[in-house]
Amino acid sequence: MKLPPMTAIRHFTAAASHLSFKEAAHELCVTEGAISRQIKLLEEYLGCTLFLRLHRGVQLSDEGRKLYDVTDQALFQIAQVTNEILGGVSNFTLSVTTSFAIRWLMPRLSGFEALYPNIPISLQTVTYPGTAQSRRFDASIIYQLGDPADKTSRVPENSELIMTEWLLPVCAPGYLPGYLEEQLIKNGKTERVSSGKALLLEDLKDHRVIFNEPTGRDWRSWAVKSGDVELALDRALKFEHDDTAIQAAVAGHGIALANLAYVSNELKLGSLVPAVACEALPIGAHYLVTEKAKTGLSHVETFRDWLMEIAESFKAEIATLSQLKQ
């Protein structure tokens, strides 16, 4: 059996996972020069280029991708078996979008940690889970545009549906016309009751909308699905994450198009209310994607079972908020 230099393989895999020699050097506690030398050694051994050197970084060549697909899985399996032999604890590693982590997963993760204290979770928020770098993780939670109930919608490979994303325009109650807040006595207790008149779809063009990412992708898709609703997109307030867009809506700066799963608490507390007289629409979905080489590992399956159980119980809450039957 003829094998390439294993030190070079380790350096190559680290560089490929980060698509950065600098980050690979930081991970392995060596210099960038050491990473470059080992990769050059491996390229000479294989007689091909593994990385394409670009102005702003590096990318894997076709041969590099083919090699990385094998080395990443092989090194992970070696580490897992070594850990088991040494009696160590298997960490569960997960990449997840920032918004899903902040708004839905993190408030519930303590429940998993309480049930399974022997399965530490290493969680990393990333902008685009499911990319080549995500192969360093056991699994990824990714977002995909398209209603999963539509058979033509694309479904990620090796994935399982966590939940549909139901989007609804929301705003602070004080943003609505005819807003009124009063105190009522109910069962001997004083309660604050807020009311306001929800906008019509045609009214949206006169109001500022809030983007949860710079292009307004969700708003544009929602406007088409809602009957080519006219929006003042040129006056939109733009953010890069759902959380900041939601906070801007709570503060009364405009109307955010929010995932019901992300604003369930705000809707219950009344800090946000439906801005438009319409039903929530399914625009996309979140999926759990498990790497092929890691499917069946006990700690991976334990997390998967817990996540699906929590998501299933949450569907009733979403149905109540949206008054939709799922």
Summary of the structure (lengths in Angstrom):
residues: 326
radius of gyration: 24.1
end to end distance: 55.0
largest distance: 82.5
contacts: 997
relative contact order: 0.14
helix: 45%
strand: 24%
